[in-house]
Amino acid sequence: MKGTPVKKYPFATKRYVQILDLKDDPAMLEAYERQHSREEMWPEIMEGIRAVGILEMEIYRTGRHLVMIVEAPADFDWDSAMARLATMPRQQEWEDWNARFQDCRPGETSDEKWKMLERMFHLYE
C-alpha cells in the first residue's frame, strides 16, 4: 500500500518534522525497527507522548535515516512539552536504550537527538 492514512481532528493542529540517523549496521537497523513495533514498544513511552499533548507521532525509515512527524494542537508549545516529556516515567531509560542504535551522544534527550526540520515548500493556496 502506498500512502498513509492521516487522522482528522475537529480543531486546528500543527506538524513538526524531525530527522535522526541510525548507526550503519543492518542487524541494528532491524532491531531498532522491532523495538518500535506494537509488540515491543514500552507502554510508558506511549503514555508519556500522549500525556504531553502529542496527538500523533510517526517515524519513517529509509536506510539508516529516520524522519519523525509529530501532530499536535495548534497551541502546542514544543519546548515545554519536550522538557516535560524528559521527566516522564522511563523516558530517559528509553532514550539511553535506543541510543545504542542511534548516531548520537550518550545521555542525550529525545529533543537533543532529533533535529527539527523547517518547512521550505507546501502547495500554496
Buried (B, 14 or more C-beta within 10 A) or exposed (E): EEEEEEEEEEEEBEEBBBEBBBBEEEEBBEEBBEBBEEEEEBEBBEEBBEBBBBBBBEBEBEEBEBBBBBBBBEEBEBEEBBEBBBEBBBBBEBBEEBBEBBEBEEEBBBBEBBEEEEEEEEEEE
